[in-house]
Amino acid sequence: MEVVAYRLNLLLGMDLVPPAAFRSTCDVDWKHFEQGGAFMYWCKNGAELSSVPRREWNIGFDVLLSDTRILDVLIQNSDRNLGNFMYAEHWAQGRIQYSDSHRHHHRTGSSGGGEGSEGGGGSGSGRRESGGGIAAAGSGGSSVEARGASPGFTWEGRKQPVLIDHAAGFREDAFVDLTHENAFGTGATVQISATTYMFLDRKTVTNALQEFATPEEIDALLDRKDAILSYFDDLVHSRGFENVVLEDAPTASASMTRQ
């Protein structure tokens, strides 16, 4: 489900779910997994989002809650609690930090980029450790050197909300609706971000999820998408566009990930 949640969150233009990728028949920590599993990115320096002042979130509170609930309704994730809202370093938004040895090497004539350049990335998704961080199933460290780049580079991601633990998704007995209460206790979801890309088509969703979701699950997801659009159409009609559609972008990287 972590791979489904990650891919769907990109299709929606969010980039709030850490990267995840599935590998079949793999070996991890000297253990063989014949059926494979999901490799999930490890986000550094994590803490529960509820412990962080909202002014430090780098995303609007209403946008975050709306995007989270829309994602959870689409995959019917019935286990979204405060512990699944994390605040950690982002995998794509941030900067590269250089060590003193690299700066000296650069000054003596070797090639390299300037300090504090933008970049990053990684693969995998995350789950919360008991200590409040986010741990990876598989590899995914935050050092650029670990990904095969030149020595002396360290990735420092921008701190922002991160959504983790989607294992409850696609359960047959689950029912998650936009009118339900959220983990922060602010009531039903009655607003949607203008940058949340809800016009998912069957071909795009099937191509992204067919390895991990059955045709019936994809059909049900698309039916829920249509119901979400109808729900917000009714709200716009009754409350007015300006009271329903949020112009605030969910993350700085949304424009790069919208499909």
Phi, psi and chi 1 to 4 in degrees:
 res  aa     phi    psi   chi1   chi2   chi3   chi4
   1 MET       -  -26.4  -82.1  -52.9  -57.2      -
   2 GLU   -64.6  -36.9  -62.8  -56.5  -29.9      -
   3 VAL   -68.3  -41.3 -179.3      -      -      -
   4 VAL   -60.8  -48.1  170.7      -      -      -
   5 ALA   -61.8  -41.8      -      -      -      -
   6 TYR   -64.1  -49.3  169.6   62.2      -      -
   7 ARG   -65.8  -40.0  -67.8 -170.0  175.4 -172.8
   8 LEU   -67.7  -37.9 -174.7   58.4      -      -
   9 ASN   -63.4  -32.5  119.9  101.9      -      -
  10 LEU   -70.8  -41.9  -68.9 -175.9      -      -
  11 LEU   -60.8  -30.9  -67.8  178.3      -      -
  12 LEU   -82.7   -7.3  -67.4  166.3      -      -
  13 GLY    81.4   29.5      -      -      -      -
  14 MET   -99.8  -59.9  -63.5  177.0 -178.8      -
  15 ASP    63.6   43.7 -152.2   15.3      -      -
  16 LEU  -104.5  -16.3  -63.7  169.5      -      -
  17 VAL   -98.5  126.8  178.3      -      -      -
  18 PRO   -59.5  148.6  -23.4   34.5      -      -
  19 PRO   -57.1  142.4  -26.1   35.4      -      -
  20 ALA  -142.0  143.8      -      -      -      -
  21 ALA  -141.4  143.4      -      -      -      -
  22 PHE   -97.3  136.2 -175.1   82.2      -      -
  23 ARG  -128.8  129.6  -66.2  -66.2 -179.3  -95.1
  24 SER   -92.8  147.7   59.3      -      -      -
  25 THR    46.7   72.0  -44.7      -      -      -
  26 CYS  -121.5  163.9   55.9      -      -      -
  27 ASP  -119.5  126.0  -64.7  -83.8      -      -
  28 VAL  -133.2  127.4  178.1      -      -      -
  29 ASP    51.2   47.1  -67.9  -22.9      -      -
  30 TRP    63.1   20.9  -63.3  -81.6      -      -
  31 LYS  -117.3  138.4  -65.8 -178.3 -179.7  179.4
  32 HIS   -98.5  131.6 -179.0   70.7      -      -
  33 PHE  -118.4  100.6  -63.5   86.2      -      -
  34 GLU   -62.0  -36.7 -175.3   62.1   31.0      -
  35 GLN   -91.1    1.4  -64.5 -177.5  -22.8      -
  36 GLY    75.1 -162.5      -      -      -      -
  37 GLY   173.3 -178.9      -      -      -      -
  38 ALA   -92.4  132.5      -      -      -      -
  39 PHE   -98.0  125.4  -76.5   73.5      -      -
  40 MET  -122.1  134.0  -57.4  177.5  -72.1      -
  41 TYR   -66.0  137.4 -175.8   79.0      -      -
  42 TRP   -94.7  110.1 -177.1  -18.2      -      -
  43 CYS   -85.4  126.3  -61.1      -      -      -
  44 LYS   -76.2  156.1  -71.8 -158.9  -48.5  177.1
  45 ASN    54.2   51.7  -60.5  -39.8      -      -
  46 GLY   -86.5  151.8      -      -      -      -
  47 ALA  -150.8  159.0      -      -      -      -
  48 GLU   -64.3  134.3  -73.8 -163.6    8.2      -
  49 LEU   -60.6  -33.8 -177.2   62.4      -      -
  50 SER   -63.9  -16.6   58.8      -      -      -
  51 SER   -90.0   -1.9   67.8      -      -      -
  52 VAL  -108.5  132.1  179.5      -      -      -
  53 PRO   -57.6  140.3  -23.9   34.3      -      -
  54 ARG   -61.7  -27.8  -66.5 -179.1 -170.6  177.9
  55 ARG   -64.7  -15.4   64.0  179.4 -179.4  -84.9
  56 GLU  -100.0    3.2  -60.5  177.8   12.6      -
  57 TRP   -74.4  -24.7  -74.1   12.4      -      -
  58 ASN    64.2   24.5  -70.1  -48.1      -      -
  59 ILE  -161.5  144.9 -179.7  176.0      -      -
  60 GLY   -66.6  140.0      -      -      -      -
  61 PHE   -57.2  -48.0  178.6   71.7      -      -
  62 ASP   -65.8  -37.2  -67.0  -27.1      -      -
  63 VAL   -64.5  -45.2  171.5      -      -      -
  64 LEU   -60.7  -48.4  175.3   65.5      -      -
  65 LEU   -64.6  -39.7  -67.9 -170.5      -      -
  66 SER   -64.8  -49.7  175.2      -      -      -
  67 ASP   -61.0  -41.4  -81.6   -7.7      -      -
  68 THR   -63.1  -46.0  -57.9      -      -      -
  69 ARG   -67.0  -38.8  178.8   45.3   56.7   91.2
  70 ILE   -61.2  -45.3  -72.9  171.4      -      -
  71 LEU   -60.8  -44.7  177.0   64.2      -      -
  72 ASP   -67.6  -34.7  -73.2  -18.2      -      -
  73 VAL   -66.4  -42.5  168.4      -      -      -
  74 LEU   -62.2  -39.9  -72.3  172.2      -      -
  75 ILE  -100.5    1.6   64.9  174.2      -      -
  76 GLN    54.7   50.0  -70.9  -66.3  -78.0      -
  77 ASN   -85.4  106.6  175.3   28.2      -      -
  78 SER   -92.9    7.1   58.2      -      -      -
  79 ASP  -119.4   39.8 -169.3   31.8      -      -
  80 ARG   -86.8  104.6 -179.5   68.9   65.7 -164.6
  81 ASN  -122.4  176.3   54.6   67.9      -      -
  82 LEU   -59.3  -30.1  -73.3  177.6      -      -
  83 GLY   -70.1  -13.7      -      -      -      -
  84 ASN   -98.4    1.7  -64.8  -23.7      -      -
  85 PHE  -100.9  108.8  -73.0   87.6      -      -
  86 MET  -110.4  162.3  -58.1  -61.5  -65.1      -
  87 TYR  -124.6  112.3 -177.0   75.4      -      -
  88 ALA  -153.2  177.3      -      -      -      -
  89 GLU   -72.7  132.3  -68.1 -170.2   21.9      -
  90 HIS   -75.2  152.4 -161.4  -92.5      -      -
  91 TRP   -85.3  -16.0   43.2   94.3      -      -
  92 ALA  -127.5  -22.0      -      -      -      -
  93 GLN  -103.4  118.3  -65.0  -62.4  -49.2      -
  94 GLY   163.2 -147.3      -      -      -      -
  95 ARG  -152.0  161.0   61.3  179.3  179.8  173.2
  96 ILE   -93.4  129.1  -65.7  173.6      -      -
  97 GLN  -102.0  139.1  -63.8  -80.9   38.6      -
  98 TYR  -107.3  144.6  -63.3  101.7      -      -
  99 SER   -78.4  163.6   66.6      -      -      -
 100 ASP   -60.5  -36.8  -69.4  -21.7      -      -
 101 SER   -65.4  -36.0   61.2      -      -      -
 102 HIS   -69.7  -39.5  173.5   80.7      -      -
 103 ARG   -60.5  -42.3  -65.9 -170.9 -173.2   97.8
 104 HIS   -64.8  -42.4  174.0   75.1      -      -
 105 HIS   -61.9  -40.0 -167.8   58.9      -      -
 106 HIS   -67.4  -39.2  179.8   65.6      -      -
 107 ARG   -67.0  -25.3  -75.0 -164.6  -60.6  -92.8
 108 THR   -87.1    4.2   57.6      -      -      -
 109 GLY   119.9   -3.0      -      -      -      -
 110 SER   -78.7  154.5  -61.8      -      -      -
 111 SER   -77.8  156.4   60.9      -      -      -
 112 GLY   167.6  166.7      -      -      -      -
 113 GLY   -86.5  171.8      -      -      -      -
 114 GLY   -78.4  158.5      -      -      -      -
 115 GLU   -66.7  140.3 -176.8  177.7   -4.1      -
 116 GLY    78.1   23.8      -      -      -      -
 117 SER   -73.2  155.7   61.0      -      -      -
 118 GLU   -81.2  151.4  -60.9  -66.8  -37.1      -
 119 GLY   163.1 -166.0      -      -      -      -
 120 GLY   131.1 -159.1      -      -      -      -
 121 GLY   127.6 -174.6      -      -      -      -
 122 GLY   154.5  178.1      -      -      -      -
 123 SER  -137.1  149.0   61.3      -      -      -
 124 GLY   116.0  169.2      -      -      -      -
 125 SER  -124.8  179.5  179.0      -      -      -
 126 GLY  -127.8  158.6      -      -      -      -
 127 ARG  -133.7  157.1   60.3  176.5  173.5   80.3
 128 ARG   -80.0  134.8 -177.9  164.5   54.8   90.3
 129 GLU   -80.7  164.7  -71.8 -179.5  -46.0      -
 130 SER   -63.0  -25.6   58.5      -      -      -
 131 GLY   -85.0    0.0      -      -      -      -
 132 GLY   101.3   -4.9      -      -      -      -
 133 GLY   -85.9 -168.0      -      -      -      -
 134 ILE  -122.9  123.9  -60.9  179.8      -      -
 135 ALA  -102.6  155.1      -      -      -      -
 136 ALA  -102.6  144.8      -      -      -      -
 137 ALA   -96.7   97.9      -      -      -      -
 138 GLY   110.6 -156.7      -      -      -      -
 139 SER  -103.9  161.7   62.1      -      -      -
 140 GLY   168.1   26.9      -      -      -      -
 141 GLY   -50.2  174.6      -      -      -      -
 142 SER  -105.2    3.9   56.5      -      -      -
 143 SER   -88.7  128.3  169.4      -      -      -
 144 VAL   -61.9  -32.8  177.6      -      -      -
 145 GLU   -59.6  -35.2 -178.1  176.4   -6.5      -
 146 ALA   -67.7  -19.7      -      -      -      -
 147 ARG   -93.4    8.1  -59.7 -170.6 -159.6  104.2
 148 GLY    97.2    8.4      -      -      -      -
 149 ALA   -81.8 -179.3      -      -      -      -
 150 SER   -65.8  147.9  -59.5      -      -      -
 151 PRO   -64.3  153.9   21.9  -32.5      -      -
 152 GLY    96.4    5.6      -      -      -      -
 153 PHE  -108.1  139.3  -67.2   76.2      -      -
 154 THR  -134.7  133.4  -58.9      -      -      -
 155 TRP   -84.5  129.6  172.7 -110.5      -      -
 156 GLU  -120.0  101.8 -177.8 -179.4  -71.7      -
 157 GLY   -78.0  150.2      -      -      -      -
 158 ARG   -68.8  133.7 -174.8 -176.9   71.0  170.7
 159 LYS   -74.9  130.5  -60.6  -69.2  -75.7  -68.4
 160 GLN  -163.5  171.5   69.3  169.6   61.7      -
 161 PRO   -63.4  143.6  -25.9   36.0      -      -
 162 VAL  -135.1  134.1  172.8      -      -      -
 163 LEU  -100.2  126.3  -55.5  178.3      -      -
 164 ILE  -128.8  167.8   64.9  168.9      -      -
 165 ASP    62.8   84.4 -164.8   -2.7      -      -
 166 HIS  -112.3   24.8  -57.6   87.5      -      -
 167 ALA   -62.9  -22.2      -      -      -      -
 168 ALA   -81.1   -3.2      -      -      -      -
 169 GLY   -65.9  151.2      -      -      -      -
 170 PHE    64.2   22.1  -76.2  168.9      -      -
 171 ARG   -78.5  135.4  -68.9 -178.3  179.9  174.1
 172 GLU   -63.5  -30.9  -67.1 -175.5    1.1      -
 173 ASP   -90.6    5.0   58.4  -15.0      -      -
 174 ALA   -87.2  149.7      -      -      -      -
 175 PHE  -143.7  110.5  177.4   65.4      -      -
 176 VAL  -120.7  129.1 -175.9      -      -      -
 177 ASP  -132.2  154.9 -170.6   76.3      -      -
 178 LEU   -65.1  -21.3  -69.2  168.7      -      -
 179 THR   -84.9   -6.6   62.0      -      -      -
 180 HIS   -74.1  157.8  -68.9  172.4      -      -
 181 GLU   -66.7  149.4 -177.9   62.8  -89.6      -
 182 ASN  -103.3  174.5   59.3   63.2      -      -
 183 ALA   -63.9  -24.2      -      -      -      -
 184 PHE   -91.5   -1.1  -71.8   86.2      -      -
 185 GLY    71.2   31.5      -      -      -      -
 186 THR  -102.1    6.0   60.1      -      -      -
 187 GLY    96.9 -163.8      -      -      -      -
 188 ALA   -65.6  158.7      -      -      -      -
 189 THR   -86.0  114.1  -57.8      -      -      -
 190 VAL  -124.8   10.1  -66.0      -      -      -
 191 GLN  -137.1  155.8  -67.4  178.3  -59.8      -
 192 ILE  -138.2  141.6 -177.3  173.1      -      -
 193 SER   -70.6  140.2  170.5      -      -      -
 194 ALA   -65.0  -20.2      -      -      -      -
 195 THR   -97.1    1.1   57.6      -      -      -
 196 THR   -79.1  116.9  -59.0      -      -      -
 197 TYR   -86.6   93.9 -170.5   70.7      -      -
 198 MET   -90.9   -4.9  -75.3  -58.6  -58.3      -
 199 PHE   -88.9   61.3  -63.0   96.4      -      -
 200 LEU   -74.2  133.7  -56.5  173.9      -      -
 201 ASP  -106.9  160.5   63.1   86.5      -      -
 202 ARG   -59.3  -43.8 -177.2  173.3  -58.1  -82.6
 203 LYS   -62.7  -45.2 -178.6  178.5  179.4 -179.5
 204 THR   -63.8  -46.0  -60.2      -      -      -
 205 VAL   -66.4  -42.5  173.3      -      -      -
 206 THR   -62.1  -44.7  -61.1      -      -      -
 207 ASN   -61.9  -35.4  -71.5  -19.1      -      -
 208 ALA   -79.9  -32.2      -      -      -      -
 209 LEU  -117.8   -4.2  -55.1 -177.2      -      -
 210 GLN   -62.5  -24.2   62.2 -175.0  -14.2      -
 211 GLU   -71.9  -21.0  -63.2  179.0   66.9      -
 212 PHE  -123.4  -10.6  -43.9  104.4      -      -
 213 ALA  -130.9  144.2      -      -      -      -
 214 THR   -75.3  161.2   66.1      -      -      -
 215 PRO   -56.5  -35.8  -27.6   36.4      -      -
 216 GLU   -66.6  -39.6  -67.8   75.2   19.6      -
 217 GLU   -67.0  -37.4  -72.1  171.1  -25.7      -
 218 ILE   -67.6  -41.4  -68.7  175.0      -      -
 219 ASP   -59.7  -44.9  -73.2  -17.6      -      -
 220 ALA   -64.9  -38.8      -      -      -      -
 221 LEU   -61.7  -44.0 -174.7  153.0      -      -
 222 LEU   -67.7  -34.3  -69.3  169.8      -      -
 223 ASP   -63.2  -41.2  -73.0  -17.4      -      -
 224 ARG   -67.1  -35.8  -70.2 -169.0  -71.2  -90.8
 225 LYS   -59.5  -45.7  179.5  -95.8  -62.3 -175.7
 226 ASP   -61.9  -38.9  -68.5  -21.9      -      -
 227 ALA   -66.6  -37.3      -      -      -      -
 228 ILE   -63.5  -45.4  -70.0  171.7      -      -
 229 LEU   -61.4  -42.2  -71.5  175.0      -      -
 230 SER   -64.5  -39.1  177.9      -      -      -
 231 TYR   -60.5  -47.2  172.4   83.8      -      -
 232 PHE   -73.7  -30.8  -78.2  113.8      -      -
 233 ASP   -59.3  -42.7  -77.4  -16.0      -      -
 234 ASP   -65.5  -39.3  -70.5  -17.3      -      -
 235 LEU   -66.0  -41.4  -75.5  176.2      -      -
 236 VAL   -60.4  -41.2  168.2      -      -      -
 237 HIS   -65.2  -39.2  178.8   74.2      -      -
 238 SER   -88.7  -29.7   61.3      -      -      -
 239 ARG  -111.6  -18.3  -59.3 -172.2  179.6 -168.7
 240 GLY    99.6  143.1      -      -      -      -
 241 PHE   -55.9  -45.0 -178.6   90.2      -      -
 242 GLU   -66.9  -18.8   66.5  -79.0    0.8      -
 243 ASN   -94.2   -6.2  -64.2  -44.0      -      -
 244 VAL  -116.8  -42.2  175.6      -      -      -
 245 VAL   -93.3  122.8  178.8      -      -      -
 246 LEU   -92.8  125.3  -59.9  166.0      -      -
 247 GLU   -82.8  -12.5  -62.2  -64.6  -19.9      -
 248 ASP   -68.3  126.9 -171.6   18.1      -      -
 249 ALA   -70.7  140.9      -      -      -      -
 250 PRO   -67.6  -39.8   20.9  -29.9      -      -
 251 THR  -149.4  160.5   66.0      -      -      -
 252 ALA   -66.5  -20.5      -      -      -      -
 253 SER   -95.8    1.9   55.8      -      -      -
 254 ALA   -59.7  -39.4      -      -      -      -
 255 SER   -64.2  -21.6   60.8      -      -      -
 256 MET   -87.2  -18.4  -64.6 -175.2  -68.3      -
 257 THR  -110.5   -9.2   56.5      -      -      -
 258 ARG   -66.6  137.7  -76.9 -175.5   59.5  172.5
 259 GLN   -96.0      -  -56.1  -66.7  -46.7      -
